[in-house]
Structure formats: C-alpha cells, structure tokens
Amino acid sequence: MINRAIYDQLIKKEIVLVEDILIPLEKTAYLYTTDPIERWYELNRETRHSRFPVVDQQLKVQGVVTTKDVLDFDRKLPIEKAMTKHPITVKGKTSVASASHIMVWEGIELLPVVDEHNRLQGIISRQDVLKALQMIQRQPQVGETIDDIITSQFQEANSDGKEEMFRCTITPQMTNHLGTLSYGVFTTIVTEAATRALRAYKRGDLVIENITIYFIKPVQIESTIDVKAKLLEIGRKFGKVDVEVYNEGVVVGKALMMCQLIDR
C-alpha cells in the first residue's frame, strides 16, 4: 500500500495544473463591474489584449468583456452593461489538459482562474496552455500510468503518407480477467495510433472529440497486433482517422476518431 501511494504521487507530480502556469492576480488586467466602458479601451491600449475578466468589489468574477461586447455601447456606461455574464472559469487544481479542451471546445482565448468562492486568482491564455502541453510532451515520466505502459509497446511498422502502421504486443497489464485485450486498452491503442498518424501529417496538439468503436473481437495475451491508422479527412482545425486492428492478418477491431487540431 505504501509503494502504491508513493507511485501514485510520482504520477501526480508529472501532471501540470492550471495553478502552475497561471498569470497571477497582481499581473492580471481586470475590470470592476462599476468601471466605465472607457476603462476597457485604456486597458486595451496598455496591454494590447482584448479580453478581460470583470469582477465585483469582492473580486468575484461576474463576467468577461471583449472587443465584440463593447463596440455598440456608449463609453460612459458601466462595463456590466456590455459584459458577457456567467463566463466559463477554471480552478487552480484543474489540469492544463482539461483547460485546453475547454478552450478549444468553446473557442475562447482566455480563461479566468478562480478559487472555491469564485474570487479571481489570475488568468490563463491559449498560448500559456500550448507551451505547457509542449513541455509535458518533452518531460520524462517518473511514474508510469497504464497509458504509458501501452504506448511504450508501440513500434512503427511502416508509413506511406496517408496511412500509418504500428505494431504492439499484448502484455499481462493490458488484459482483462479473462486474459484477453481489455476494452479500455483497445480504446487507448486506437487513440494512440490515430494521434500519431495525425501528428505525422500535421505538427501540433489535438483534442479528441469523438471515438466510435464499431467492431471488436477478443485478442489473447502475448499476441502481436498490427494497428493501421488511415487519414480519411484533415483540415486546418479538424481531423478524421479510421483505425483497423489486425491479429495474424485477421481484423479484430475497427474504430473511427474525430478530433480538433490546435495550431501552435
């Protein structure tokens, strides 16, 4: 139990949280609900930014305001008349990966960071998140997760531009109680193959939007499987990949993955 607890802590240490990369409150530009809209223009000139959190006198986040919000308003009106209320926020203990997913999904460039009482602690920008994700990828893993064990088995077999082939051996950790490839591990294999195929074609980070597994057969322990990832469609901000899994030349699984691409 002690060894397990230590190992869990080693894994947790490697996870980058929002509190590790946020711009602290003292360096954050923000507005009060009572400030005139003119104050937005002043901050815009000073910081060259266009999106700011709006707080009340207790520093509780009440909204956010952007260029689009203030355009049609008199500059003497209070900012609360123009702001977008009930903004999306994150907490310091939120993982950077979760924050990046929110940003991509909602199409926003900046997130206010709040405490448990919704008081502003700072902000994170899309650029901060991308830098952190790139740093995570270069970081050596101290404690291996199941995903690390699976992906460490991956070997590139061949590639022809639009199709990537990988080979993987089914180890005891990757099986269920019956000794066959577990459903969760199969999902990880599909995800890893599709992700590598997309990254080989277009450098950058991505957020998985949807995985559909429409065929799966049992694969026993110690088997070697071939995973073929084929790019069906790729655009500037999205990708669609078809993945087929073979064991001794027989199809044992098929899946389709959709994802959004994050430009660096």
N, C-alpha and C positions, 0 to 999 in steps of 0.2 A: 504493500500500500504506500509506503514511504517513497519507494522508487517510482511508482506510478505518479504520485503527486509531484515529485521533482521533475519528472519527464513532461508532465502537463505544463508546469511552469516554464520549462525551456521552450516549449511550443508557443505559449502565450507571449513570451518575451519577444518573439520574432514578429508578432502581429502589430503593425503600425496603426495607431489610433489617431483620431482627429486632434486630440489634445497634444499630440507630438508635433503637429505641423501647423497648428492654427496661428494666425496673426493675432497677438494678444490685444486685450481691450484698449490698453494705453496707446497702441499704434493703429487702432481701428478708427476709421472715419465713420461717424454715425450721426443721425439727426434725432431731435426730440419731436414729439407729435405737435408741440406748440410752435416749432420753428416755422418761419415763413418759407414759402417755396423758393424765394430768392436765395436762401441758405444752400439749397441743393446746387444752384449754379455756382456758388462760391466754392463749395467742396469739389465740384466737377473741374473747375479751373485749377484748384490746388493739387488735386490728386490724379487727375486725368482718368478717374474712374467714373462710371455712370450709374452704378447700383449701390445703394446704401441701406443698411438696416435703420428702422425707425423705432425709438424706444420711448417709454413714458418716464416720469420723474424717478421711478424706482429702478430704471434701466431694464424693465421688462419689455421684450420685443413685441411690438404691436403691428409691425408691417415692414415692407420693403418698398423702396421707391426707385424707379428707373427713368431714363430719358422719355420713354413712351408715356409714362404716367403723368409727367409734369407739363408736357407740351401745350395742352389746351387750357391750362389754368393761369389765372392771374397770379403774378409773383408775390403779391402781398398776402394771399390766402395761406392759412396754416397747412403744413405738409400732410396732416392727417386727411385732408380733403382729397388729396391726389394719390396717396399711397395705396398699395395692394395689401389688404388686411389678411390676417391669418396665414403668414408665409410659412413655407417649409423650413424647418430648422433641424439641427443635429446636436447631439450632446458630445461632450469631450471623449466619452468612452465608446463612441461609435467607431467602427473600423473604417479606415480610409477606403477600403474596397466597397463597403456599403454606401459611403458618401459619394463615391464616383458613380455608382449605379443610379443613385437618386438624381445626380446632376445630369447624367446622360438621358435618363428616362424622362425627366421633367424639362430638359433643355435649358437649364439655368447655369450661370457662370459663377455665382457666389452664394454661399450658404452661411447664415448666422449660426454661431455656436452658442448654446445656452446651457445653464445649469438646471437642476431639478425644479427650480422655481421660475423658469423661463427668463431669467436675467441674462443679459448679453455678456458673454465671456470673450468673444472675438469673432473672427470670420475665417472661412477658408475659400480659396478661389479654385477654379478649374486647373490653373497652372500649378498650384501647390499640390493638388491631388495627383496630377500626372507625374510630377517629379518624384513624389513619394512612391507611386506604383513602379516607376522605373528603378528606384532604389531597392525596393522589395525584391524585384527580379534578380538583382545582382547580389543579394545578400545570401551568404551560406546558411543553410538550415541547421540549427543546433539540435532540435528535437524533431524527428521525422513523424509526420502525420501519415494516415493511410494513403492519402493522395500522393504524398512524396514517394512512398514505397511503390505505388502503382506506376507513377510516371518515370521512376528510376529504371523500371524494367523496359521502357520503350527504346527500341532501336530503329533507326531509319533504314528501311529496306531499299526503296528506290523512289524516284520522283520524275515526273515528265511535264512539269509546269502546272498543269491543271489538276493533277492527281498526285497525292502523296501516299506512300505505303509505309506502314510501321509494323514491327514485329514485337510480340510481348509474350512472356511465359507466365502461366497461371501458377502463382506461389500459394502456399497454405493460407497466408493472410488475406488472400483475395477471394476465398471461397466461403460458402455458407455452411450450415451444419451438415448438409448432405454431401459436401466435398465437390460441389460444382460452383462455377463462377457466380458470385452474388450479383443481384440486380443493381445494387448501388455502385459496385466496382465496374460493372458494364457501362453504367452511365458516365463514370469518371473516364473510362477508356475512350468512349465516344467523344466526350468533351475535349479531352487532351488531343486526340487526333485531329478533330475539326479546328481547334485553336491553333495547333502547329501549322496546319495547312493554310489557314488564313494569314498567319504571321509570315509564312514563307513568301506569300504573294504580296502582302502589304504590311510594312512595318508599323508598329503602333500597338496600343492596348485595345481591348474589346470587352464588351459587356454582353453576356449571354441573355437572350430574350426568350427563347423557347427551344426545348428539346422534345422531339417526338420519337419514341421508340416504337416501331410498328412491327417488329419481328425479333424474337429471341429464342434460342434453343440452349439446353444445358451444355456447358463445357466443363470437362472434368479437370481435376487438379493435375499439374505437371504438363498440361497441354501447351502447345505453342500456337498462338493465333496471329493471323495477319490482319491488319486493320487498314482499310483503304478509304481515304478521305478525298472526295471529289467536289471541287468548287462548282456549284450549279449557277450561282449568280453573285456578283460582287459589285458594289457601288462605292461612292465616296464615303458613305456613312453606314452601310449595312453589308452583311454577307450571308449567303445561304450555302450550307455544306451538306452533302449526302455522305453518310458513312456506312460502309459494309464491313462486317467482321467474318473472317473465314477460319475454319479449323480443318486442316488436311484437305484443302480445296473445296470444302462444303460450307455454304453460307450458314452461319449460326446467329447472325444478328444484323439488323438494319435500323438506321436512325437518320433523322433529319434535324439539323441545328440551324437556328436563326440567331444572329447577333448584331449588335450595333458596334461600329468601329469608332474609336476615339482618336481624333487627329492629335498628333504631338505638336 
